[in-house]
Amino acid sequence: MELGSVFLVLAVLVIVGMYLYAPFTERAQNINIDDTHEISALKAERERVLTSLQELDFDFKLGKIPAEDYPEQRQNLLQKGADVLRQLDEIEALTPSPSPKERGESSFIKEDELEAMLAERRKQKQSKSAGFCPQCGKPVLATDHFCPSCGKALS
């Protein structure tokens, strides 16, 4: 057999081997994507529970919720939040996360960067909600001139 035909046979074998190995690499990627979706869903649930807690506290201060119902509702929301955080911790403990060096980051955030991140977060929170409509009680944005639910003019 000639040298060229040996190289051709080896090339075909390498290509066939790569073709047969491809499904195994795709399955590992799909598992990572599923974990990422589950983590994302749990983080969204955590944010929803936190928002609900803030709204519950706000409604209680306004007197919309009776004093006898408030502790029970708050306890239920805290329990849901604790369950979500527990699930997040379990999933994140099972999935290896890249170290800061692997992500190309330093292990410490500078104090100025942290302050800038906090200021940006506060600014975003303030621009999202300006409170509640005085007529119907639905949440309104700072940029709204009229309530999106009932149409009452906001001052």
N, C-alpha and C positions, 0 to 999 in steps of 0.2 A: 504494500500500500504506500502511496506517495505521502509526503509530508503535508501537502495542501489538503488532501482528503481527511487526514487526521484532525487538522485544525477545524475543518468544516463540521465534522462529527462532534467535536468538543463544543463548538459554538452552538450547535443545535441542542445539545444536552444542557448547556447552561441556560439557554432561553426557555427550554421546557421546564427546567428546575425552577426558574424565576416565576414562570406562569403558574406552576403548581403551588408555590409558596405564597403567592399573592393573597389568597383568601384568608390565610392565617394572620397576616398583617392588617387586613381590613377589619377583621373581627376585634382585634385589640383596639383599634381606633374607635370602633362603634361602642365598645364598652366604656371608653373614656368619655365619649360624647354623651352617653346615657348618664354617667355620673355627673357630668357638667350640667346637664339639664335638670337633674334632680337637685343639685346644689343651688342652681339658679331659682328653681321653684321654691325651695325652702327659704332662700333669702328674700324672695318676694313676699312670702307668707309672713316672715319676720317683720318686714316693713309694714305690712298691712295690720298686724297685731299692734305694733307700736303706734301707728296712726290711730287705730281704734282706741287705744288707751288714752292718747292725748285728747281725742274728741270726747271720750267718756268723762275725763277730768274736767274739760271745758264745760260740757253740758251740766255736770254736777255743780260747778261754781255758778253757772247761770240759773240754777234752780230748776232745770228741765227734768232732772232725774230725782226721784224721792230718796231721802237719806237711807231708808231701809233697804232699797234695791241696789244702791251704789256699791257697798262692799262685796256683795255676791257677784255682781257683774265684773267688777275689777279683779276679783280673785279668779274668775273663769278666764279672763283675758290673760292674766299673769301665768296661769297654768298652761294655756295654749302656747304662749311665748316660750315658756320653759321647755315644753315638749319639742317645739321647733328647734330651739337652740341645742337641745340634747341630740336630736337627729342630725343636725348640722355637724356637731362635734364627732359623732360616730362615723359619718361619711368622710369627713375631712381627715380623720385618723386613719381610715382604711386606704385612702387615695394618697399616694406620695406626691407632695407638691415640690416644685423645683426650688432650690435654695436661691437666696438673693444673688449669689454669684452666678448661678446658672441663668438667671433672668437678666443678668447684666446690671443689677442694682447694687447699691451699697447697703449694708445691713442696718444703717441708722438713717433716720430722716432728720435733716437739719431743723432746728427750732423755727427758723424763719419760713421754711417750706411748710412746716406743720401749721403755723399761724396763717399762712396764705391759704392753705387748704381749708382750714376752719372758717376763715372769713368768706371764702367762696361758697362753702356749704350753707352758711347763715344767709348769705345774699340770695341763694337759690330758694331757700325755705321761705324767706320773706316775700319773694316775688310770686310764689305759688298760691298762697292763700292769704286773703285779707280778713278772713273771719266768716261770719254767717249773715245771711239776709235777715233783716229785722222783721220782715213780713212772714216768710215761710220757714226760716231756719236752715235753709240749704247752704252749703259752703259756696263762697264767691271768691274770685281772684282779685288781686289788687288792681288789675287792668280793666275789670268789668265796670261799666257805667250803669248797667241794668242787671238784675238778677236773672240768670239763665233759666231758672225754673218758673218763677211767677211773673217776671217782667217789671218788678218794682224798681223805680229809679234809686240808685245808691248815691249817697252824698259824699 
